[in-house]
Amino acid sequence: MRASLVLLLLRPTRAGDCIDMNFCNGHGHCEPATDTCDCYEGWGAKTDVALYKLHDCSGRTCPSGPAWADVASDSKTAHAPAECSGKGTCNKATGTCKCVSGFSGDACQRFGCLYDCSGHGQCVSMKKMATMPNALPLSKPATYTGLETTERWDQDRIYGCVCDSSWPVGLGPGQRQEPEWFGPWCSLRHCPSGDDPYTTHVDETNCTGVTAAGGYGVGEKGNLCQVDCANRGKCDTETGECSCWTGSYGHDCTLLSALAR
Ligand SMILES: *[C@@H]1O[C@H](CO)[C@@H](O)[C@H](O)[C@H]1NC(C)=O
């Protein structure tokens, strides 16, 4: 009688209520038979993909995506779901991934667009890029879609920069074959363009019938080529300004100095 009373005082409530786990912290329910917490989704549920779970349901799990690198389970199966796609750390307090450099998205499921395209470009998926007539190398818009688990797995996972330009870019009339900003993350800038004054018989800015860099597309009638500093000076791609060689001047080096005549 006395012994059972002491036990009752030491253990004021009966077993099976998860008291030792703070009643599952309000983020799960207690399994009385085993005195363990069955956590809710996002708090360590059995179905949650997480590197580790807190069994008192006190820590969140983070979004998951196909692992960027993992062990293939057979000759055709890999990229199993992983917390933060295996490219970020999970903040258990907020349930958010902190992705390593170059990766983005709530589950770090995207890669690309370093340095946020330097503030001079648009970060787009390969699927979107295929449809853009101003993305380099210039080509006819295409569709790049299909089964994400196999051949087009990169369509919405790998991203790239399509650089900004103050002039229209493309293969059409009035459009130029190069954008103002360029480079893998749009950090470089083209200089003013002009027709070389020394070659009077040819207009280098005329890109009619000229195959664009990359070899996919050809300039339509009235299409323009970007000719930095009219081929008569050096383009400073950091500032986008020309330093003209002796004999030429002007912001685009299209003017001939009297000395050169
Ligand atoms: C541009 O080049 C095309 C093809 O060589 C030619 O037919 C056209 O007259 C040129 N346009 C101008 C404005 O020089």
The ligand as an SDF file (V2000), in Angstrom:
LIG
                    3D

 14 14  0  0  0  0  0  0  0  0999 V2000
   22.6770   44.5720  -95.5120 C   0  0  0  0  0  0  0  0  0  0  0  0
   23.2080   43.4220  -96.1080 O   0  0  0  0  0  0  0  0  0  0  0  0
   22.3190   42.8070  -97.0370 C   0  0  0  0  0  0  0  0  0  0  0  0
   22.9550   41.4960  -97.4800 C   0  0  0  0  0  0  0  0  0  0  0  0
   24.3040   41.6440  -97.7580 O   0  0  0  0  0  0  0  0  0  0  0  0
   22.0520   43.7640  -98.1860 C   0  0  0  0  0  0  0  0  0  0  0  0
   21.1700   43.1790  -99.1180 O   0  0  0  0  0  0  0  0  0  0  0  0
   21.4270   45.0390  -97.6110 C   0  0  0  0  0  0  0  0  0  0  0  0
   21.2590   46.0000  -98.6120 O   0  0  0  0  0  0  0  0  0  0  0  0
   22.2990   45.6150  -96.5310 C   0  0  0  0  0  0  0  0  0  0  0  0
   21.5800   46.6960  -95.8550 N   0  0  0  0  0  0  0  0  0  0  0  0
   22.1320   47.8850  -95.6230 C   0  0  0  0  0  0  0  0  0  0  0  0
   21.2650   48.8850  -94.9170 C   0  0  0  0  0  0  0  0  0  0  0  0
   23.2830   48.1490  -95.9160 O   0  0  0  0  0  0  0  0  0  0  0  0
  1  2  1  0
  1 10  1  0
  2  3  1  0
  3  4  1  0
  3  6  1  0
  4  5  1  0
  6  7  1  0
  6  8  1  0
  8  9  1  0
  8 10  1  0
 10 11  1  0
 11 12  1  0
 12 13  1  0
 12 14  2  0
M  END
$$$$
